[in-house]
Amino acid sequence: MRVKSLACTTLLVAMVSLSAFAATDHPLLDAARAQESAVIQSLHDMVTIESGSDDHAGLAKMAKYCEDRLRALGAKVEVVPAANGKPPGLVKGIFTGTGKLRIMLIAHMDTVYREGILKTEPYHRDGNKLFGPGIADDKGGIATIFGSLELLKQQGWKDYAQLTVLFDADEEIGSPGSGAIIGALGSENDVVLSYEPSPAKVVAGSEAVLLGAAGTGAVKLEVQGRASHAGAAPEEGRNALVELADQILKTRDVYKTVPGMQMNWTMANAGGARNQIPGHAEATGDVRISDPAGPDKLLAALKAKTAEPPLVPDTTTTITLDVLRPMFVAGDRGMTLAKLAQSIYGELHAGNLSVDDTRDMPGGAMAFSGRNLMLVPGTTGGTDAGFAASSGKPAVLEGLGLAGWGYHAKNEYIEVDSIVPRLYLTSRMLIELGSKADVGTR
Ligand SMILES: [Zn+2]
């Protein structure tokens, strides 16, 4: 396995130097333009299916939609049950080709939004922006995969041993049922491309791919006190809620002493009746990890803090920290993929894009000229790329979905003029990787 990854690295490095001055593939770019309206239709079809992480009926509809699309593209489709048994599981499509490359494309079907969100935030278009809940994160990613595969099918591209497409349904809640499956399938591939959105150009200045993402974790604080009648015998109680409040204040800034860690208390729960001194209270916090050694250090520091004498005597406090999603670090091999992506974006300059592709851009055609691709070193948002890369075997790149903004917030949108470049990027990248995998193994 080690030999295999070394071979893959050499191959990728060779590939980038070969492609640095590649000319634009005009037929492919024309085909990408012709595909734009179909991608917009896919976005409409998916955004109008609400699919929050706990919306089982909505996720079942999304899964069915994705299965049908993959089948129409020629994939052998199966549903992989989630490790925790939660429906609908993961949708997996397998394409078998005639080349050497083993590649996997991943995105997620769930969103952060509650049922009924479409009533207040309907799908609609305003100039270059297409709005809708989950349109960037991550239905834009799924639409990019479908659009690119359609392009490649039209081109008759088969230059891969196996191409796997994998969509999970629980990314937004930390991938509890899919993370290990993504990791295991990742280890069977040479390259994994992940389709989370990249920030909108109107926000970030240019489109991007992502080389790293924080890991996520959950911290839990539990206080055991003693319940008693709040009116008749409050002095017999040991108020767990009051102690919890003090512990939250004492611990809230501890993470600042641990490099690469971020922590915020986000949920709390205590008591069951107004007239009872609560005997038990608990709080949960969100943890972001940018240093693999950070979680152990943070937990040790939190334990030291909570072991100090309590504000409410005779209460017991325990604190735990679970790592939910590993960090994603693209490393040298992911960087090689990112540089390939950058060189492909370099082929997209004003001269070979039609006037149509510059519509509604601030500055018009000039803003589109010499299409930049930023390589973003890291984000505090978590991603499935961390699971995909966890075996250390595949080269992994994140952020290949559409450019957009407002995810996990309000008025989420994608930029329409990112569709064609993103279709061109994925299909050119796959063609390049497939052809060089053949050369490298001959
Ligand atoms: Zn996402």
Residues whose N, C-alpha, C, O or C-beta is under 5 A from the ligand:
A	BS01	ZN	D137 D138 E196
